[in-house]
Amino acid sequence: MKSVNGNEIIQVFESWSPKKYACMPNDPIGLAIGTLNKPVTKVLVTLDVTNEVVDEAIDNGCELIIAHHPPIFMKLSNLRTDNPKGALYEKCLKNDIAVYAAHTNLDVAPGGVNDLLADALQLENRKILEVSFEEKMMKLAVFVPVDDADALRDVLAKAGAGRLGHYEACSYTLEGKGRFRATEGADPAVGEIGELHIEEEEKVEVVFPQSMKNKILKAMLNNHPYEEPAYDLFTMDVDTNKQGLGRIGKLKQPMTLREFAQFVKVQLDVPCLRAVGPLDRVVQKVAVVGGDGNKYIRAAKFAGADVFVTGDIGFHMAQDAEVEGLSIIDPGHHVEKVMIKGVAEKMASLCADQKLPVEFIQSKINTEPFQFI
């Protein structure tokens, strides 16, 4: 298989799950070990980076690991190879395996960890539980010959324009006539020098986050048939790009807490879980946060959730939730393993769109540290 540069793969990844979405101070995301400036043919996707996972990457010929949990979470005071952590880093370096971590930015990203969990729980009419990122949206209106409009729309969509929630390639088109006269020195794509030309055109409108302005304009200008494209650019005061942690939505049908607990066990593939609240209580509105959701109990209650699905709930937090009438299902932190399949499939699709020949392998190593007896 022809290789691509590791930086190209991560550029694609960050077009979906950019670092700016990270919502934890000093979250150690990004390249953690090795270099991305090298050929990459295979990428291993994993929740955690352990010795067994690195061996799996070696056995599969992977040059890059994309992980959810950063392998270096705290700043290192030294890098000794005679302790377990140091030996792990040494193994990666000796085998030329780079490790890239996407932590809370992947939690927040549309289609990321929290959406994958909401998908598994079959939540409908979902919304963000707590907004953590917000930026203005912009609109590009560009005039293009009818015969070239589809190609330009496709280019703009691939550059990231026209993404609205769970929809992509969104645009609006209005047909009309463009008039212009090319003067001496021009090199017109249509029409003749000195003659007034009338061209059947389409006005193509797309929206995008403000931070993507330069990328979208470059894509439009590099692929427009006209020497001097006519376009308008607006900053939108009403619409904003909002992203955040957690999701809240409704089950298709109400269930008792006991029934819902069994449903969660099956859907999230866990052997057991903890429940807070009367087991005969009927629940339908569900909030979910991947990983440790202790800080989001109030947000779940304020959003009107009947039950909150999250991991690592503390004793006193559980007591407080019970007093306030919020049921809790704690299936553990490791349910974030849903990102392995989700990220591998998403990246395979995105790289195929970019014609980047790279294989994404789903880790089969179970990194759950707890045993249930």
Phi, psi and chi 1 to 4 in degrees:
 res  aa     phi    psi   chi1   chi2   chi3   chi4
   1 MET       -  133.9  178.7 -173.9  -67.7      -
   2 LYS   -63.6  137.7  177.6 -174.6  174.9 -177.7
   3 SER   -92.2  159.6   66.4      -      -      -
   4 VAL  -123.6  164.4  -63.7      -      -      -
   5 ASN   -75.6  139.4 -171.1  -84.1      -      -
   6 GLY   -57.7  -33.0      -      -      -      -
   7 ASN   -62.9  -34.7  -75.4  -56.5      -      -
   8 GLU   -64.3  -40.0  -66.9  178.5  -86.0      -
   9 ILE   -64.6  -43.6  -62.9  168.3      -      -
  10 ILE   -72.2  -30.4  -65.4  -55.1      -      -
  11 GLN   -61.0  -40.3  -75.4  173.0    6.7      -
  12 VAL   -65.1  -45.3  171.4      -      -      -
  13 PHE   -59.3  -44.5 -178.5   86.4      -      -
  14 GLU   -76.3  -13.9  -69.1 -177.0   -6.0      -
  15 SER   -69.9  -23.3   71.9      -      -      -
  16 TRP   -97.3  -45.1  164.1   44.7      -      -
  17 SER  -126.4   73.1 -178.6      -      -      -
  18 PRO   -68.6  154.8   25.0  -34.1      -      -
  19 LYS   -61.1  -28.0  -68.8  178.6  180.0  177.6
  20 LYS   -63.4  -16.7   65.3 -175.0  178.9 -177.0
  21 TYR   -78.1  -13.7  -74.8  171.7      -      -
  22 ALA   -56.7  134.1      -      -      -      -
  23 CYS  -120.6   14.7   58.2      -      -      -
  24 MET  -115.5  130.0 -173.4  175.2   76.4      -
  25 PRO   -56.2  131.8  -23.7   33.7      -      -
  26 ASN    57.9   32.3  -57.7  -45.6      -      -
  27 ASP   -60.5  122.3 -163.3    2.1      -      -
  28 PRO   -79.0   66.2   30.4  -34.8      -      -
  29 ILE   -94.8  166.0   58.0  176.2      -      -
  30 GLY   100.5 -162.2      -      -      -      -
  31 LEU   -68.3  121.0 -177.7   63.6      -      -
  32 ALA  -103.3  -35.5      -      -      -      -
  33 ILE  -140.0  137.5  -59.9  170.9      -      -
  34 GLY    81.4 -155.7      -      -      -      -
  35 THR  -131.0  148.1  179.0      -      -      -
  36 LEU   -94.8  -13.3  -67.7  170.7      -      -
  37 ASN   -82.7   70.7 -171.0   21.7      -      -
  38 LYS  -162.4  163.1   63.6  177.0 -178.2  178.3
  39 PRO   -68.1  138.9  -19.6   32.0      -      -
  40 VAL  -133.4  128.4  172.5      -      -      -
  41 THR  -112.7  -29.3   59.1      -      -      -
  42 LYS  -135.2  139.2  -64.8 -178.9 -179.0  179.3
  43 VAL  -125.2  129.4 -179.9      -      -      -
  44 LEU   -94.8  128.6 -177.6   71.8      -      -
  45 VAL  -104.8  128.2 -179.5      -      -      -
  46 THR  -145.5  159.3 -178.9      -      -      -
  47 LEU   -77.5  -47.7  177.3   61.1      -      -
  48 ASP  -126.0  159.3  -56.6  -73.5      -      -
  49 VAL  -109.1  106.7 -178.0      -      -      -
  50 THR  -121.1  173.4   64.5      -      -      -
  51 ASN   -57.5  -41.0  -95.1  -59.1      -      -
  52 GLU   -66.9  -36.5  -67.0   77.5   13.3      -
  53 VAL   -67.8  -41.3  168.9      -      -      -
  54 VAL   -64.4  -40.3  176.1      -      -      -
  55 ASP   -60.3  -39.4  -72.9  -20.5      -      -
  56 GLU   -62.1  -41.9 -176.5 -178.7   28.7      -
  57 ALA   -63.4  -41.8      -      -      -      -
  58 ILE   -63.1  -46.5  -65.7  169.5      -      -
  59 ASP   -62.4  -31.0  -68.8  -17.7      -      -
  60 ASN   -93.6    1.6  -78.2  -78.8      -      -
  61 GLY    69.9   31.7      -      -      -      -
  62 CYS   -83.8  136.5  -61.8      -      -      -
  63 GLU   -97.9  -10.2  -58.3   91.6   -7.9      -
  64 LEU  -144.4  139.9  172.2   62.4      -      -
  65 ILE  -116.5  130.1  -66.2  173.4      -      -
  66 ILE  -108.0  118.7  -66.1  179.2      -      -
  67 ALA  -120.9  154.5      -      -      -      -
  68 HIS   -84.0  -46.8 -178.4   42.8      -      -
  69 HIS   -89.0  122.1  -67.4  147.7      -      -
  70 PRO   -60.0  133.7  -24.3   35.5      -      -
  71 PRO   -73.1  -22.3   27.6  -34.7      -      -
  72 ILE  -120.8   95.0  -54.7  175.2      -      -
  73 PHE   -89.5  -39.0 -152.8   84.9      -      -
  74 MET  -105.5  151.7  -53.9  -64.8  -69.6      -
  75 LYS   -61.4  138.8  -72.5 -174.7  177.0  179.9
  76 LEU   -83.3  136.2  -62.6  174.7      -      -
  77 SER   -92.6  -18.4   57.8      -      -      -
  78 ASN  -159.1  171.6   56.2   58.6      -      -
  79 LEU  -131.6   78.5 -175.8   52.8      -      -
  80 ARG   -92.8  134.6  -64.7  177.7   51.5  171.3
  81 THR   -93.7    5.8   58.7      -      -      -
  82 ASP  -101.0   16.1   58.5   -9.0      -      -
  83 ASN  -126.0  162.4   63.8   43.1      -      -
  84 PRO   -57.3  -44.2  -27.7   36.3      -      -
  85 LYS   -65.8  -47.2  -80.1  -71.8 -172.4 -178.5
  86 GLY   -61.4  -38.3      -      -      -      -
  87 ALA   -64.9  -34.5      -      -      -      -
  88 LEU   -64.6  -46.5  174.8   67.8      -      -
  89 TYR   -63.1  -40.0  -52.2  146.9      -      -
  90 GLU   -61.7  -40.9 -179.8 -173.8   29.9      -
  91 LYS   -61.7  -41.5 -177.9 -174.7  -71.5 -171.0
  92 CYS   -62.2  -46.5  -68.9      -      -      -
  93 LEU   -66.4  -42.9  -67.3  170.9      -      -
  94 LYS   -64.5  -29.9  -80.1 -174.0  173.2  179.5
  95 ASN  -100.1   12.1  -70.6  -82.5      -      -
  96 ASP    53.5   44.9 -164.6   21.0      -      -
  97 ILE  -107.8  117.9  -64.6  173.6      -      -
  98 ALA   -83.9  148.4      -      -      -      -
  99 VAL  -125.6  123.5 -179.5      -      -      -
 100 TYR  -116.5  132.1  178.2   93.2      -      -
 101 ALA  -112.7  132.1      -      -      -      -
 102 ALA  -123.6  103.1      -      -      -      -
 103 HIS  -100.6 -103.0 -166.3 -148.0      -      -
 104 THR   -69.2  -21.6   56.0      -      -      -
 105 ASN   -65.1  -33.7   54.5  -40.3      -      -
 106 LEU   -76.6  -28.9 -174.3   59.4      -      -
 107 ASP   -62.0  -41.6  -72.3  -38.8      -      -
 108 VAL   -80.8  -36.8  168.2      -      -      -
 109 ALA   -55.0  139.7      -      -      -      -
 110 PRO   -58.1  128.4  -23.3   34.1      -      -
 111 GLY    83.8    3.4      -      -      -      -
 112 GLY   -84.9 -155.4      -      -      -      -
 113 VAL   -55.4  -48.5  173.5      -      -      -
 114 ASN   -71.0  -34.3  -75.9  -73.2      -      -
 115 ASP   -68.6  -37.1  -88.2  -35.2      -      -
 116 LEU   -64.1  -38.6  -69.3  166.1      -      -
 117 LEU   -67.8  -41.5  -71.2  169.0      -      -
 118 ALA   -63.9  -36.4      -      -      -      -
 119 ASP   -61.2  -46.4  -71.3  -18.3      -      -
 120 ALA   -61.8  -34.7      -      -      -      -
 121 LEU   -87.6    1.7  -63.0  177.7      -      -
 122 GLN    57.7   43.0  -60.1  174.5   11.9      -
 123 LEU   -78.3  134.1  -59.8 -173.0      -      -
 124 GLU  -105.6  156.8  -60.8 -179.7  -26.3      -
 125 ASN    51.2   45.3  -57.8  -42.9      -      -
 126 ARG   -78.2  153.5   74.7 -176.2   67.5  161.5
 127 LYS  -136.2  166.7  -62.4  179.7 -180.0  177.7
 128 ILE   -69.5  135.5  -66.2  168.9      -      -
 129 LEU   -73.7  -48.1 -178.7   62.6      -      -
 130 GLU  -141.3  117.2 -176.3  166.1  -72.0      -
 131 VAL   -68.5  129.8  173.6      -      -      -
 132 SER  -123.5   -9.1   59.3      -      -      -
 133 PHE  -144.9  137.9  176.6   86.6      -      -
 134 GLU  -150.8  135.1 -170.8  170.7   -4.3      -
 135 GLU  -148.4  156.7   70.1  175.4  -32.7      -
 136 LYS   -66.8  150.3  -69.8  -74.9 -172.5 -177.4
 137 MET   -99.5  153.1  -64.4  -68.7  -73.8      -
 138 MET  -122.3  159.4  -60.1 -167.9   75.7      -
 139 LYS  -126.8  131.9  178.3 -172.4  -73.6 -173.1
 140 LEU  -107.0  127.1  170.0   67.7      -      -
 141 ALA  -117.7  114.5      -      -      -      -
 142 VAL  -125.5  140.6   56.6      -      -      -
 143 PHE  -100.4  126.8  -57.6   85.1      -      -
 144 VAL  -143.4  146.0   60.1      -      -      -
 145 PRO   -55.9  144.3  -26.4   35.1      -      -
 146 VAL   -52.9  -43.8  171.4      -      -      -
 147 ASP   -67.0  -18.2  -69.5  -17.0      -      -
 148 ASP  -105.5   -2.0  -60.9  -72.4      -      -
 149 ALA   -65.6  -44.0      -      -      -      -
 150 ASP   -61.1  -43.4  -76.2  -17.8      -      -
 151 ALA   -63.7  -40.6      -      -      -      -
 152 LEU   -69.2  -40.3 -172.4   61.6      -      -
 153 ARG   -58.7  -41.0  -87.4 -170.3  -71.2  -93.6
 154 ASP   -64.4  -42.7 -174.2   54.4      -      -
 155 VAL   -62.7  -44.6  164.5      -      -      -
 156 LEU   -64.6  -39.3  -68.0  172.3      -      -
 157 ALA   -64.6  -42.5      -      -      -      -
 158 LYS   -67.7  -25.2  -72.8 -179.4  177.6  177.5
 159 ALA   -79.2  -10.9      -      -      -      -
 160 GLY   112.5   -0.2      -      -      -      -
 161 ALA   -78.1  153.3      -      -      -      -
 162 GLY    78.9   24.9      -      -      -      -
 163 ARG   -98.5  119.2  -67.5  178.9 -176.9  170.5
 164 LEU  -130.0  103.9  -60.8  170.6      -      -
 165 GLY    60.6 -122.4      -      -      -      -
 166 HIS   -92.1   14.0  -68.2  -77.3      -      -
 167 TYR  -112.5  149.5  -62.6   86.3      -      -
 168 GLU  -137.0  169.0   60.1 -177.2   24.2      -
 169 ALA    58.7   32.7      -      -      -      -
 170 CYS   -80.4  135.0  -57.9      -      -      -
 171 SER  -157.2  167.0   65.8      -      -      -
 172 TYR  -128.9  141.8  180.0   76.9      -      -
 173 THR  -128.7  137.0  -61.0      -      -      -
 174 LEU  -132.5  129.7 -170.8   65.4      -      -
 175 GLU   -89.6  147.5  -66.3 -175.5   -3.0      -
 176 GLY  -169.3 -165.0      -      -      -      -
 177 LYS  -124.2  131.2  -64.8 -178.3  178.8 -179.3
 178 GLY  -102.3  140.9      -      -      -      -
 179 ARG  -124.4  137.8  -67.0  171.9  173.8   79.4
 180 PHE  -163.3  158.6   56.7   85.2      -      -
 181 ARG  -125.2  117.9  179.3 -176.2  -71.5  109.8
 182 ALA   -76.7  132.2      -      -      -      -
 183 THR  -100.9  174.3   59.8      -      -      -
 184 GLU   -55.0  136.1  -69.2  -62.6  -31.0      -
 185 GLY    97.1  -14.2      -      -      -      -
 186 ALA   -80.0  160.1      -      -      -      -
 187 ASP  -130.7   73.2 -177.2   19.9      -      -
 188 PRO   -69.2  142.2   27.7  -35.4      -      -
 189 ALA   -73.2  -31.3      -      -      -      -
 190 VAL  -136.3  155.9  -68.4      -      -      -
 191 GLY    85.6  172.5      -      -      -      -
 192 GLU  -120.1  152.3  -58.7  -64.7  -26.1      -
 193 ILE   -57.8  130.4  -60.7  -69.4      -      -
 194 GLY    83.8   -5.9      -      -      -      -
 195 GLU  -109.5  137.7  -65.0 -177.9    4.8      -
 196 LEU   -69.3  125.1 -178.4   65.0      -      -
 197 HIS  -114.2  137.9  179.5   77.1      -      -
 198 ILE  -115.3  125.5  -60.9  175.9      -      -
 199 GLU  -123.8  132.5 -178.2   73.2   19.3      -
 200 GLU   -68.4  119.6  -64.3  -69.5  -23.5      -
 201 GLU  -127.9  163.4  -67.9 -177.4  -25.2      -
 202 GLU  -119.1  139.6  -70.5 -173.4    5.6      -
 203 LYS   -94.2  113.4  177.4 -176.1  179.3 -176.1
 204 VAL  -103.2  125.2  176.2      -      -      -
 205 GLU  -116.1  132.4  -65.5 -173.4   -6.1      -
 206 VAL  -138.3  152.5  -68.9      -      -      -
 207 VAL  -113.7  157.5  -62.8      -      -      -
 208 PHE  -164.2  157.9   52.0   88.6      -      -
 209 PRO   -64.1  146.6  -21.2   32.4      -      -
 210 GLN   -54.3  -35.1 -164.6  170.2   40.2      -
 211 SER   -67.6  -14.8   58.5      -      -      -
 212 MET   -96.5    7.1  -63.6 -176.2   68.0      -
 213 LYS   -51.8  -53.8  172.3 -174.7  170.3 -177.2
 214 ASN   -63.2  -39.4  -69.3  -20.1      -      -
 215 LYS   -65.3  -43.7 -179.4 -179.6  179.7 -178.4
 216 ILE   -68.0  -43.8  -60.0  -58.2      -      -
 217 LEU   -62.3  -41.1  -75.6  179.3      -      -
 218 LYS   -62.4  -43.4 -177.8  178.5  179.0 -179.4
 219 ALA   -62.7  -40.8      -      -      -      -
 220 MET   -67.2  -48.9 -176.7  -87.8  -71.0      -
 221 LEU   -66.1  -36.0  -66.8  170.0      -      -
 222 ASN   -74.7  -16.6  -73.1  -13.8      -      -
 223 ASN  -121.3    5.0  -67.9  -83.8      -      -
 224 HIS   -83.5  137.8 -161.1  -70.4      -      -
 225 PRO   -70.3  -22.5   26.0  -35.3      -      -
 226 TYR   -79.8  148.2  -73.7  172.2      -      -
 227 GLU   -67.0  -39.0 -174.6  178.5   20.7      -
 228 GLU  -128.3   85.3  -62.4  -72.4  -13.4      -
 229 PRO   -63.8  144.3  -18.0   31.2      -      -
 230 ALA   -96.8  127.3      -      -      -      -
 231 TYR  -153.3  158.1   64.5   92.1      -      -
 232 ASP  -119.0  147.7  -61.8  -41.2      -      -
 233 LEU  -132.3  126.2 -163.4   59.5      -      -
 234 PHE  -125.0  144.2  -51.2   94.1      -      -
 235 THR   -94.8  127.3  -61.1      -      -      -
 236 MET   -92.3  124.8  -56.3  172.1   69.8      -
 237 ASP   -81.1  -24.2  -69.3  -29.4      -      -
 238 VAL   -92.3  -55.0  178.3      -      -      -
 239 ASP   -79.1  136.5  -65.9  -25.6      -      -
 240 THR  -131.8  156.4   57.3      -      -      -
 241 ASN   -88.5  102.9  172.5   30.1      -      -
 242 LYS  -106.9  131.4  -68.2 -177.2  179.3 -179.1
 243 GLN  -133.0  161.6  -53.9  -63.4  -20.4      -
 244 GLY  -174.5 -179.6      -      -      -      -
 245 LEU   -94.3  141.8 -156.2   68.8      -      -
 246 GLY    78.8  161.9      -      -      -      -
 247 ARG  -137.6  151.9  -59.8  -66.4 -176.3  -96.6
 248 ILE  -136.0  135.0 -175.5  163.1      -      -
 249 GLY  -161.9 -171.1      -      -      -      -
 250 LYS  -117.5  145.9  -75.2 -171.1  173.8 -177.1
 251 LEU   -71.8  153.6  -61.4  169.8      -      -
 252 LYS   -59.9  -38.0  -66.4  178.8 -178.5  179.0
 253 GLN  -135.8  145.1  -60.5  -67.5  -25.5      -
 254 PRO   -61.2  151.6  -18.9   31.2      -      -
 255 MET  -138.9  159.7  -57.5 -178.0 -171.0      -
 256 THR   -74.6  160.9   65.1      -      -      -
 257 LEU   -60.0  -36.7 -175.0   60.8      -      -
 258 ARG   -62.8  -46.2 -175.3 -171.2  -58.0  -84.5
 259 GLU   -64.1  -40.1  -68.8  169.7  -25.9      -
 260 PHE   -66.6  -37.9 -178.7   62.8      -      -
 261 ALA   -60.2  -42.2      -      -      -      -
 262 GLN   -66.3  -38.7  -67.1  -61.4  -36.9      -
 263 PHE   -61.3  -44.2  176.1   72.9      -      -
 264 VAL   -63.1  -42.2  172.3      -      -      -
 265 LYS   -56.9  -43.4  -76.2  175.6   65.0  176.1
 266 VAL   -71.7  -48.4  172.0      -      -      -
 267 GLN   -68.5  -34.1  -65.4  -59.6  109.7      -
 268 LEU  -101.8    4.0  -60.8 -174.2      -      -
 269 ASP    55.6   58.5 -174.5   29.6      -      -
 270 VAL  -123.2  146.2  -68.0      -      -      -
 271 PRO   -75.4  -26.7   27.1  -34.6      -      -
 272 CYS  -160.1  168.1   60.8      -      -      -
 273 LEU  -155.4  172.7   46.0   73.0      -      -
 274 ARG  -109.6  143.2  -60.4 -172.5  -62.3  169.0
 275 ALA  -127.2  142.7      -      -      -      -
 276 VAL  -123.1  128.1  175.8      -      -      -
 277 GLY   117.2  163.0      -      -      -      -
 278 PRO   -61.2  127.7  -20.7   32.4      -      -
 279 LEU   -70.2  -16.9  -65.4  178.6      -      -
 280 ASP   -93.7    1.5   59.2   -6.9      -      -
 281 ARG   -67.9  137.4  174.2 -177.0  -70.6  160.6
 282 VAL   -85.6  131.9  175.5      -      -      -
 283 VAL  -127.3  148.4  -60.9      -      -      -
 284 GLN  -144.7  -38.6 -173.9  171.7   20.4      -
 285 LYS   -89.0  122.1 -164.3  168.6 -173.9 -179.8
 286 VAL  -122.5  132.2  179.8      -      -      -
 287 ALA  -107.0  144.1      -      -      -      -
 288 VAL  -139.5  136.9   58.9      -      -      -
 289 VAL  -136.0  124.1  168.7      -      -      -
 290 GLY   -70.5  147.3      -      -      -      -
 291 GLY    78.5 -140.1      -      -      -      -
 292 ASP   -88.3  111.6  177.6   -9.5      -      -
 293 GLY  -109.8   19.4      -      -      -      -
 294 ASN   -54.1  -38.4  -78.9  -82.1      -      -
 295 LYS   -72.2   -9.9  -66.1 -170.0  -63.5 -174.9
 296 TYR  -111.7   14.1  -59.4   96.6      -      -
 297 ILE   -62.4  -45.4  -73.8  178.4      -      -
 298 ARG   -64.7  -39.3  -71.0 -171.2  180.0  -83.1
 299 ALA   -62.8  -40.7      -      -      -      -
 300 ALA   -64.0  -44.0      -      -      -      -
 301 LYS   -65.2  -44.4  178.6   63.9  178.7  176.9
 302 PHE   -63.6  -33.5 -177.5   76.4      -      -
 303 ALA   -77.9   -3.8      -      -      -      -
 304 GLY    88.4   19.6      -      -      -      -
 305 ALA   -68.3  141.4      -      -      -      -
 306 ASP   -82.5  -33.3  -59.0  -43.4      -      -
 307 VAL  -144.6  144.9   58.4      -      -      -
 308 PHE  -117.9  122.1 -177.8   32.8      -      -
 309 VAL  -103.3  116.4 -179.6      -      -      -
 310 THR  -164.7  172.3 -167.5      -      -      -
 311 GLY  -108.3  166.1      -      -      -      -
 312 ASP    62.3   30.2  -59.0  -16.2      -      -
 313 ILE   -65.8  129.9  -71.4  -64.4      -      -
 314 GLY   -78.7  158.6      -      -      -      -
 315 PHE   -57.2  -51.8  178.7   83.4      -      -
 316 HIS   -70.9  -32.4  -64.8  -67.2      -      -
 317 MET   -64.8  -38.5  -61.7  -59.3  -71.2      -
 318 ALA   -64.5  -40.8      -      -      -      -
 319 GLN   -62.6  -44.3  -75.9 -174.7  -38.8      -
 320 ASP   -62.2  -42.1  -69.0  -14.9      -      -
 321 ALA   -63.7  -40.6      -      -      -      -
 322 GLU   -62.6  -42.7 -173.5  175.1   33.3      -
 323 VAL   -61.9  -37.6  168.2      -      -      -
 324 GLU   -82.8   -0.2  -67.0 -172.0   12.1      -
 325 GLY    82.7   17.5      -      -      -      -
 326 LEU   -99.9  117.7  176.2   65.9      -      -
 327 SER   -76.1  152.6  -63.7      -      -      -
 328 ILE  -133.3  138.8  -67.7  177.9      -      -
 329 ILE  -118.7  120.0  -64.7  -67.7      -      -
 330 ASP  -112.0   98.2 -177.6  -11.9      -      -
 331 PRO   -90.3    4.7   33.0  -31.6      -      -
 332 GLY    97.8  161.8      -      -      -      -
 333 HIS   -70.2  -29.3 -161.2  121.8      -      -
 334 HIS   -71.3   -7.6 -163.8 -102.5      -      -
 335 VAL   -64.2  -12.5  -67.6      -      -      -
 336 GLU   -64.4   -4.4  -70.3 -175.1  -46.6      -
 337 LYS   -59.9  -14.3   65.3 -174.1  177.8 -176.3
 338 VAL   -58.8  -21.3  -64.2      -      -      -
 339 MET   -70.1  -20.6   58.3   75.6   53.6      -
 340 ILE   -62.0  -55.2  -63.4  174.3      -      -
 341 LYS   -67.7  -42.8 -177.9  173.7 -175.3  -71.8
 342 GLY   -62.2  -46.1      -      -      -      -
 343 VAL   -69.5  -42.7  169.2      -      -      -
 344 ALA   -60.3  -44.3      -      -      -      -
 345 GLU   -70.7  -41.0  -69.0 -178.0  -10.6      -
 346 LYS   -63.3  -46.2  177.9   72.8  172.0 -178.9
 347 MET   -68.2  -35.9  -76.3  -60.6  -65.6      -
 348 ALA   -61.4  -40.2      -      -      -      -
 349 SER   -68.7  -45.7  174.5      -      -      -
 350 LEU   -64.4  -41.8  -69.7  174.6      -      -
 351 CYS   -70.3  -33.2  -74.6      -      -      -
 352 ALA   -64.1  -39.8      -      -      -      -
 353 ASP   -61.3  -34.8  -72.0  -16.7      -      -
 354 GLN   -89.4    3.3  -62.5  -68.9  -34.7      -
 355 LYS    57.4   40.9  -65.3 -178.6  172.1   54.5
 356 LEU  -101.2  112.2  -61.8  178.9      -      -
 357 PRO   -78.4   89.5   29.3  -32.5      -      -
 358 VAL  -139.9  142.3   58.5      -      -      -
 359 GLU  -102.7  134.8 -179.3 -178.6   -4.6      -
 360 PHE  -109.6  121.3  -69.7   87.7      -      -
 361 ILE  -107.3  131.5  -62.2  171.6      -      -
 362 GLN   -86.8  123.4  -59.9  175.8   32.4      -
 363 SER   -62.3  139.0  174.8      -      -      -
 364 LYS  -106.1    4.3  -64.7  179.5  173.9   60.6
 365 ILE   -81.3  129.7  -57.3  -62.5      -      -
 366 ASN   -84.7  112.6 -178.9    8.2      -      -
 367 THR  -101.6   14.0   59.0      -      -      -
 368 GLU   -65.5  118.4  168.4   66.4   83.9      -
 369 PRO   -78.3  -19.5   28.8  -34.6      -      -
 370 PHE   -90.1  141.5  -66.3  104.7      -      -
 371 GLN  -111.6  142.7  -61.6 -176.6   61.8      -
 372 PHE  -110.7  119.8  -58.0   93.0      -      -
 373 ILE  -114.3      -  -59.9  171.3      -      -
